[in-house]
Amino acid sequence: MDTKKSCPSAPYKKGHSVFGKFEGNTLQYLEELDVIESGDLEFGKHENVRATMPCVTKGCINWNGNKCTVPDQMSHYFNPVQDLSAVENCPIRSSCRWYAQDGDRACSICPLIQTKFF
């Protein structure tokens, strides 16, 4: 039985959680998740963050019936990060859909993905 997984590429919206913030081109992982409240929505227009929510599998356009296709898609655009020591601090790694399906391969792409929300 599959336990509930977290989507590491969720939209920045109320009820979701921030797990990392970009400083320049470097993703800095938060020590703990920061739940997005309605008053925080303006913040998301000005900061480049990564948000998470529960993975909805078949309810997502990136689900192919067996897995999330985002890591495969993004691997065509990015050269993987070689030093994975920073991703060990990722607060969602233990529940991350991408990590569960692709392990360190997904982690080598994840910190390079910057999602623009507005």
N, CA, C and O of each residue as an XYZ file, in Angstrom:
472
protein
N       0.844     -1.192      0.000
C       0.000      0.000      0.000
C       0.878      1.240      0.000
O       1.814      1.345      0.794
N       0.582      2.169     -0.880
C       1.347      3.400     -1.012
C       0.839      4.422      0.003
O      -0.358      4.704      0.067
N       1.759      4.974      0.792
C       1.362      6.037      1.713
C       1.233      7.332      0.924
O       1.758      7.435     -0.185
N       0.561      8.292      1.466
C       0.345      9.563      0.779
C       1.670     10.268      0.531
O       2.472     10.443      1.448
N       1.892     10.664     -0.695
C       3.117     11.337     -1.107
C       2.865     12.837     -1.263
O       1.727     13.281     -1.419
N       3.951     13.600     -1.218
C       3.904     15.050     -1.375
C       4.353     15.440     -2.770
O       5.311     14.879     -3.302
N       3.669     16.391     -3.353
C       4.067     16.962     -4.635
C       5.073     18.077     -4.357
O       4.760     19.004     -3.610
N       6.280     18.012     -4.939
C       7.269     19.065     -4.703
C       7.166     20.246     -5.675
O       8.036     21.116     -5.697
N       6.109     20.266     -6.467
C       5.961     21.331     -7.445
C       4.531     21.870     -7.439
O       3.911     22.042     -8.489
N       4.032     22.126     -6.255
C       2.650     22.580     -6.085
C       2.522     24.078     -6.348
O       3.498     24.818     -6.224
N       1.331     24.519     -6.708
C       1.097     25.960     -6.850
C       1.203     26.661     -5.505
O       0.970     26.062     -4.455
N       1.556     27.930     -5.552
C       1.627     28.754     -4.345
C       0.223     29.244     -4.053
O      -0.222     30.245     -4.615
N      -0.478     28.536     -3.169
C      -1.830     28.956     -2.823
C      -2.166     28.566     -1.396
O      -1.511     27.717     -0.790
N      -3.186     29.197     -0.885
C      -3.597     28.990      0.499
C      -3.784     27.500      0.792
O      -4.400     26.763      0.022
N      -3.230     27.087      1.931
C      -3.344     25.712      2.370
C      -2.178     24.835      1.965
O      -1.937     23.799      2.585
N      -1.450     25.234      0.931
C      -0.246     24.509      0.552
C       0.882     24.983      1.467
O       0.680     25.894      2.270
N       2.056     24.383      1.359
C       3.166     24.751      2.241
C       4.425     25.035      1.445
O       4.712     24.365      0.453
N       5.172     26.033      1.887
C       6.479     26.337      1.308
C       7.507     25.421      1.972
O       7.532     25.277      3.194
N       8.361     24.801      1.139
C       9.425     23.971      1.700
C      10.813     24.487      1.339
O      11.815     24.001      1.864
N      10.874     25.472      0.445
C      12.161     26.052      0.080
C      11.996     27.419     -0.554
O      10.962     27.730     -1.144
N      13.039     28.231     -0.421
C      13.071     29.572     -1.019
C      14.362     29.717     -1.798
O      15.417     29.250     -1.370
N      14.268     30.365     -2.941
C      15.457     30.596     -3.744
C      16.184     31.840     -3.281
O      15.580     32.885     -3.040
N      17.484     31.707     -3.163
C      18.388     32.838     -2.972
C      19.252     32.845     -4.209
O      20.185     32.054     -4.347
N      18.920     33.763     -5.115
C      19.545     33.722     -6.434
C      19.049     32.479     -7.147
O      17.842     32.280     -7.288
N      19.970     31.646     -7.595
C      19.609     30.398     -8.263
C      19.723     29.186     -7.356
O      19.647     28.050     -7.825
N      19.907     29.415     -6.054
C      20.109     28.315     -5.117
C      18.877     28.127     -4.249
O      18.413     29.067     -3.603
N      18.349     26.911     -4.238
C      17.200     26.599     -3.404
C      17.676     26.316     -1.992
O      18.469     25.404     -1.756
N      17.176     27.114     -1.058
C      17.476     26.931      0.359
C      16.266     26.259      0.998
O      15.164     26.807      0.988
N      16.478     25.080      1.546
C      15.381     24.346      2.164
C      15.064     24.909      3.543
O      15.966     25.252      4.308
N      13.773     25.002      3.852
C      13.350     25.436      5.168
C      13.504     24.268      6.141
O      13.452     23.107      5.733
N      13.691     24.568      7.409
C      13.801     23.508      8.415
C      12.470     22.799      8.607
O      12.423     21.601      8.889
N      11.397     23.550      8.453
C      10.064     22.946      8.551
C       9.148     23.645      7.556
O       9.437     24.756      7.112
N       8.067     23.007      7.214
C       7.128     23.556      6.247
C       6.462     24.817      6.785
O       6.175     24.927      7.977
N       6.227     25.754      5.895
C       5.573     27.017      6.231
C       4.241     27.052      5.479
O       4.215     27.262      4.266
N       3.136     26.844      6.201
C       1.817     26.795      5.581
C       1.464     28.173      5.022
O       1.658     29.191      5.686
N       0.952     28.191      3.814
C       0.587     29.436      3.144
C      -0.805     29.861      3.610
O      -1.780     29.126      3.451
N      -0.877     31.045      4.180
C      -2.143     31.626      4.632
C      -2.599     32.642      3.588
O      -1.805     33.050      2.741
N      -3.842     33.047      3.636
C      -4.355     33.980      2.636
C      -3.585     35.290      2.615
O      -3.430     35.894      1.553
N      -3.098     35.741      3.765
C      -2.327     36.980      3.820
C      -0.955     36.867      3.191
O      -0.310     37.879      2.916
N      -0.501     35.641      2.961
C       0.813     35.413      2.360
C       0.774     35.428      0.841
O       1.830     35.388      0.209
N      -0.386     35.483      0.243
C      -0.491     35.327     -1.201
C       0.239     36.424     -1.964
O       0.784     36.165     -3.037
N       0.261     37.636     -1.436
C       0.988     38.732     -2.079
C       2.486     38.445     -2.089
O       3.184     38.787     -3.043
N       2.974     37.818     -1.024
C       4.387     37.451     -0.917
C       4.820     36.591     -2.102
O       5.908     36.782     -2.646
N       3.983     35.659     -2.495
C       4.308     34.748     -3.587
C       4.496     35.426     -4.920
O       5.110     34.855     -5.822
N       3.981     36.633     -5.066
C       4.176     37.380     -6.313
C       5.585     37.935     -6.424
O       6.040     38.265     -7.519
N       6.286     38.041     -5.282
C       7.578     38.709     -5.264
C       8.743     37.795     -4.914
O       9.897     38.155     -5.146
N       8.472     36.653     -4.374
C       9.522     35.726     -3.958
C       9.436     34.454     -4.779
O       8.349     34.023     -5.164
N      10.566     33.867     -5.039
C      10.598     32.607     -5.771
C      10.748     31.490     -4.754
O      11.818     31.299     -4.174
N       9.672     30.758     -4.545
C       9.642     29.709     -3.539
C       9.203     28.401     -4.184
O       8.708     28.385     -5.311
N       9.387     27.314     -3.461
C       8.862     26.011     -3.874
C       7.817     25.610     -2.849
O       8.050     25.683     -1.642
N       6.680     25.192     -3.336
C       5.564     24.806     -2.481
C       5.244     23.328     -2.659
O       5.588     22.714     -3.669
N       4.583     22.779     -1.659
C       4.184     21.383     -1.680
C       2.729     21.240     -1.263
O       2.165     22.095     -0.580
N       2.146     20.144     -1.690
C       0.788     19.749     -1.321
C       0.727     18.236     -1.465
O       1.656     17.643     -2.015
N      -0.320     17.600     -0.998
C      -0.417     16.158     -1.235
C      -0.493     15.860     -2.738
O      -1.195     16.553     -3.474
N       0.215     14.850     -3.180
C       0.167     14.416     -4.575
C      -1.233     13.889     -4.872
O      -1.771     13.083     -4.113
N      -1.820     14.342     -5.974
C      -3.187     13.934     -6.324
C      -3.208     12.855     -7.408
O      -4.279     12.525     -7.918
N      -2.082     12.316     -7.762
C      -1.926     11.266     -8.779
C      -2.822     11.523     -9.985
O      -2.569     12.458    -10.745
N      -3.852     10.725    -10.176
C      -4.659     10.819    -11.399
C      -5.413     12.137    -11.549
O      -5.996     12.396    -12.602
N      -5.410     12.964    -10.523
C      -6.039     14.272    -10.609
C      -5.104     15.339    -11.163
O      -5.470     16.514    -11.202
N      -3.909     14.956    -11.592
C      -2.894     15.902    -12.077
C      -2.546     15.598    -13.534
O      -2.471     14.435    -13.928
N      -2.338     16.639    -14.324
C      -1.994     16.446    -15.738
C      -0.614     15.825    -15.926
O      -0.307     15.311    -17.001
N       0.222     15.869    -14.885
C       1.566     15.295    -14.992
C       1.617     13.819    -14.600
O       2.690     13.217    -14.637
N       0.501     13.232    -14.231
C       0.442     11.821    -13.840
C       0.155     10.982    -15.080
O      -0.826     11.227    -15.782
N       1.005      9.993    -15.353
C       0.817      9.174    -16.557
C       0.122      7.843    -16.286
O       0.073      6.978    -17.160
N      -0.406      7.680    -15.098
C      -1.062      6.435    -14.727
C      -0.224      5.609    -13.777
O      -0.750      4.789    -13.025
N       1.107      5.827    -13.812
C       2.021      5.084    -12.951
C       2.940      5.973    -12.131
O       3.385      5.587    -11.050
N       3.222      7.155    -12.643
C       4.171      8.035    -11.967
C       4.017      9.467    -12.439
O       3.342      9.744    -13.430
N       4.658     10.372    -11.709
C       4.713     11.776    -12.096
C       5.768     11.918    -13.182
O       6.868     11.378    -13.063
N       5.434     12.642    -14.235
C       6.348     12.778    -15.368
C       7.232     14.025    -15.299
O       8.093     14.213    -16.158
N       7.034     14.876    -14.294
C       7.812     16.118    -14.219
C       9.327     15.864    -14.160
O      10.061     16.512    -14.907
N       9.834     14.953    -13.308
C      11.288     14.743    -13.297
C      11.842     14.335    -14.660
O      12.909     14.802    -15.059
N      11.129     13.471    -15.373
C      11.585     13.068    -16.706
C      11.573     14.252    -17.667
O      12.517     14.439    -18.434
N      10.514     15.048    -17.628
C      10.418     16.212    -18.498
C      11.543     17.209    -18.214
O      12.184     17.710    -19.139
N      11.777     17.490    -16.945
C      12.771     18.486    -16.562
C      14.203     18.013    -16.795
O      15.100     18.837    -16.973
N      14.429     16.712    -16.798
C      15.789     16.213    -17.030
C      16.275     16.536    -18.431
O      17.475     16.463    -18.696
N      15.372     16.891    -19.334
C      15.751     17.304    -20.687
C      16.231     18.747    -20.722
O      16.882     19.155    -21.684
N      15.924     19.520    -19.697
C      16.260     20.942    -19.664
C      17.429     21.300    -18.752
O      18.048     22.349    -18.927
N      17.736     20.442    -17.783
C      18.740     20.771    -16.779
C      19.844     19.728    -16.713
O      19.611     18.539    -16.930
N      21.044     20.192    -16.410
C      22.127     19.282    -16.060
C      21.998     18.998    -14.574
O      21.918     19.933    -13.776
N      21.975     17.738    -14.186
C      21.751     17.405    -12.779
C      22.790     18.011    -11.842
O      23.958     18.171    -12.196
N      22.335     18.340    -10.645
C      23.219     18.795     -9.584
C      24.078     17.605     -9.174
O      23.555     16.511     -8.959
N      25.373     17.802     -9.065
C      26.260     16.707     -8.705
C      26.392     16.534     -7.197
O      26.476     15.410     -6.701
N      26.409     17.641     -6.473
C      26.537     17.591     -5.017
C      25.142     17.571     -4.404
O      24.449     18.588     -4.399
N      24.735     16.433     -3.897
C      23.393     16.290     -3.341
C      23.335     16.483     -1.828
O      22.322     16.167     -1.204
N      24.405     16.997     -1.237
C      24.413     17.153      0.223
C      23.319     18.108      0.705
O      22.767     17.902      1.786
N      22.994     19.141     -0.064
C      21.968     20.100      0.354
C      20.580     19.475      0.370
O      19.763     19.823      1.223
N      20.294     18.557     -0.555
C      18.947     17.984     -0.605
C      18.643     17.081      0.584
O      17.485     16.751      0.835
N      19.669     16.687      1.307
C      19.431     15.890      2.516
C      18.660     16.693      3.558
O      18.073     16.121      4.476
N      18.659     18.023      3.418
C      17.928     18.901      4.332
C      16.507     19.186      3.877
O      15.783     19.926      4.544
N      16.103     18.622      2.773
C      14.762     18.870      2.238
C      13.711     18.336      3.221
O      13.733     17.157      3.574
N      12.799     19.197      3.658
C      11.820     18.775      4.665
C      10.734     17.837      4.148
O       9.987     17.276      4.949
N      10.624     17.649      2.828
C       9.603     16.730      2.313
C      10.215     15.473      1.697
O       9.489     14.641      1.152
N      11.506     15.324      1.771
C      12.162     14.205      1.089
C      11.558     12.850      1.463
O      11.387     11.997      0.592
N      11.239     12.640      2.713
C      10.716     11.339      3.140
C       9.323     11.040      2.568
O       8.927      9.877      2.482
N       8.588     12.073      2.181
C       7.250     11.867      1.610
C       7.166     12.277      0.140
O       6.098     12.164     -0.462
N       8.252     12.744     -0.445
C       8.255     13.303     -1.796
C       7.934     12.248     -2.863
O       8.558     11.188     -2.904
N       6.964     12.546     -3.713
C       6.594     11.668     -4.823
C       7.794     11.421     -5.738
O       8.068     10.281     -6.112
N       8.509     12.490     -6.097
C       9.625     12.337     -7.034
C      10.718     11.460     -6.453
O      11.248     10.586     -7.139
N      11.064     11.692     -5.175
C      12.110     10.900     -4.534
C      11.677      9.433     -4.424
O      12.483      8.527     -4.637
N      10.410      9.205     -4.093
C       9.907      7.837     -3.959
C      10.002      7.067     -5.273
O      10.263      5.864     -5.269
N       9.795      7.743     -6.378
C       9.799      7.039     -7.661
C      11.154      7.052     -8.349
O      11.460      6.116     -9.087
N      11.984      8.079     -8.139
C      13.239      8.199     -8.882
C      14.477      8.391     -8.022
O      15.580      8.506     -8.557
N      14.325      8.429     -6.701
C      15.462      8.542     -5.794
C      16.316      9.774     -6.053
O      15.804     10.851     -6.361
N      17.626      9.596     -5.924
C      18.558     10.722     -6.068
C      18.500     11.365     -7.451
O      18.830     12.542     -7.592
N      18.091     10.623     -8.463
C      17.965     11.198     -9.807
C      16.994     12.380     -9.775
O      17.273     13.426    -10.361
N      15.868     12.219     -9.100
C      14.895     13.315     -8.987
C      15.465     14.450     -8.156
O      15.259     15.621     -8.475
N      16.182     14.110     -7.091
C      16.769     15.137     -6.225
C      17.842     15.952     -6.952
O      18.101     17.098     -6.584
N      18.455     15.381     -7.962
C      19.483     16.107     -8.708
C      18.886     17.147     -9.653
O      19.596     18.039    -10.116
N      17.606     17.041     -9.940
C      16.903     17.987    -10.807
C      16.074     18.975     -9.992
O      15.977     20.150    -10.348
N      15.485     18.508     -8.916
C      14.533     19.294     -8.128
C      15.019     20.691     -7.745
O      14.265     21.646     -7.935
N      16.250     20.870     -7.209
C      16.633     22.222     -6.772
C      16.860     23.207     -7.919
O      17.111     24.388     -7.682
N      16.773     22.727     -9.154
C      16.962     23.592    -10.308
C      15.645     24.144    -10.847
O      15.634     25.093    -11.631
N      14.552     23.550    -10.426
C      13.244     23.914    -10.954
C      12.691     25.120    -10.193
O      12.466     25.068     -8.984
N      12.482     26.193    -10.931
C      11.899     27.393    -10.342
C      10.524     27.586    -10.951
O      10.382     27.751    -12.163
N       9.531     27.563    -10.109
C       8.148     27.702    -10.550
C       7.693     29.129    -10.363
O       7.757     29.665     -9.256
N       7.236     29.745    -11.427
C       6.696     31.094    -11.336
C       5.196     30.978    -11.132
O       4.512     30.312    -11.909
N       4.678     31.623    -10.090
C       3.284     31.461     -9.734
C       2.386     32.537    -10.289
O       1.177     32.330    -10.387
N       2.938     33.690    -10.659
C       2.097     34.772    -11.157
C       2.712     35.354    -12.396
O       2.159     36.286    -12.981
